[in-house]
Amino acid sequence: MENIHFSKIPFGQLAIIALDNCRELGEKINRHLVERRTKAQDGKQTDYYMDEIKSSYLVPVDCVRFSNGEGKAVLTETVRGKDIYIISDVGNYSCTYKMFGITTHMGPDEHFQDIKRTISAIAGKGRRITVIMPLLYAGRQHKRRSRESLDCAIALQELERLGVENIITFDAHDPRVQNAVPLIDFQTIHPTYDIIKTIHEHESHLLTDRENTMIISPDTGAMDRAIYYASVLGIDVGLFYKRRDYTRLVNGKNPIVQHEYMGADVEGKSVIIVDDMAASGESIIEIAKELKARKAKNIYAAVTFGLFTEGVDEFNKCYEQGLIQRFFSTNLTYIPDNVKNAEWFVEVDMSRFMAILIDRLNHDESISSLLTATEKIKELLKSC
């Protein structure tokens, strides 16, 4: 059970602005906050001021679109003097608007623009602004290798200039991008505990039968994550690395020639492929095929962001063929209904965690225990 030790005085009255692209997640976070504060007050676990106990902390915002594609943000109630948390899912491709009569899907650039519009609508009246982007905007364009843009660094600097004091994201592709804004708080959080807890709830044998379970890194970039999973779970780890054809580009990337494997024998074992995201999911499917060729028993995948940019038909086929048993992914970015309802998909709900995070920040309490999952994972494993 979590120990609650809040300061008596909050930084400011709490206000949550959940943009349209993450309305469902924002409402879940709000419900957890209301329940958390009400129970704490009733149970005398902490001294909340009465004006902190509300039925809702959500502040409505209307992101209007004109017929030529221009837009504006309109706040429908005051936020003067409040501690404001703007939550935006820049990866949500389901949001649409009419431009010249044509239905247009919003992309990350437009979602990020709406964040800036919302900050502009606040007009400096808030006491503190925190931006929560679970999927970091332009996080995949974080470093320069040739004559190319540095989109993520520029975006973070824009937020800093607009007066944002805290930026919170999850599983940033490269945390070193925070060097672009060294004078404000930048936190990248790993949802490791919640993923492992969900695996325990649905596939507990993976944590109890450690001799016959392995963690697999799909590439060298995910190796640190895989080693952490393997270390805290006390199981073996293996690595695939991608041999690429650097003489040509396909869709902006050097095509993969072969997946090479390094590690212990996977024959007869259940394996969990872990990564930060599955964009098209092609790499995970290819790795699953390689593992099956090496006689792995059951294959699972666990990622922070399941984007499924090429649809889910291939994953449906993989499930029907027995190639992949389960796919675990958080609800930190948009999940279409055809994925949510798929037999192979398991959603990792992060709303309660985010409610605790916001509640602590609102009271200027330490969030160190939320950033480190090791102790909580150890406690979970004791119950296995």
Stockholm file with secondary structure:
# STOCKHOLM 1.0

chainA/1-384         MENIHFSKIPFGQLAIIALDNCRELGEKINRHLVERRTKAQDGKQTDYYMDEIKSSYLVPVDCVRFSNGEGKAVLTETVRGKDIYIISDVGNYSCTYKMFGITTHMGPDEHFQDIKRTISAIAGKGRRITVIMPLLYAGRQHKRRSRESLDCAIALQELERLGVENIITFDAHDPRVQNAVPLIDFQTIHPTYDIIKTIHEHESHLLTDRENTMIISPDTGAMDRAIYYASVLGIDVGLFYKRRDYTRLVNGKNPIVQHEYMGADVEGKSVIIVDDMAASGESIIEIAKELKARKAKNIYAAVTFGLFTEGVDEFNKCYEQGLIQRFFSTNLTYIPDNVKNAEWFVEVDMSRFMAILIDRLNHDESISSLLTATEKIKELLKSC
#=GR chainA/1-384 SS CCCCCCCSSCSSCEEEEECGGGHHHHHHHHHHHHHHHHHHHHTTSSCCCGGGCCSCCBCCEEEEECTTSCEEEEESSCCTTCEEEEECCTTCCCCEEEETTEEEECCHHHHHHHHHHHHHHHTTCSSEEEEECSSCTTTTSCSCSSSCCCHHHHHHHHHHHTTCCEEEEESCSCGGGGGGSTTSEEEEECCHHHHHHHHHHHCTHHHHCGGGEEEEESSGGGHHHHHHHHHHHTCEEEEEEEEECTTCCBTTBCCEEEEEEEESCCTTCEEEEEEEEESSCHHHHHHHHHHHHTTCSEEEEEEEEECCTTCSHHHHHHHHTTSCSEEEEESSSCCCHHHHTCTTEEEECCHHHHHHHHHHHHTTCCCHHHHCCHHHHHHHHHTC
#=GC SS_cons         CCCCCCCSSCSSCEEEEECGGGHHHHHHHHHHHHHHHHHHHHTTSSCCCGGGCCSCCBCCEEEEECTTSCEEEEESSCCTTCEEEEECCTTCCCCEEEETTEEEECCHHHHHHHHHHHHHHHTTCSSEEEEECSSCTTTTSCSCSSSCCCHHHHHHHHHHHTTCCEEEEESCSCGGGGGGSTTSEEEEECCHHHHHHHHHHHCTHHHHCGGGEEEEESSGGGHHHHHHHHHHHTCEEEEEEEEECTTCCBTTBCCEEEEEEEESCCTTCEEEEEEEEESSCHHHHHHHHHHHHTTCSEEEEEEEEECCTTCSHHHHHHHHTTSCSEEEEESSSCCCHHHHTCTTEEEECCHHHHHHHHHHHHTTCCCHHHHCCHHHHHHHHHTC
//
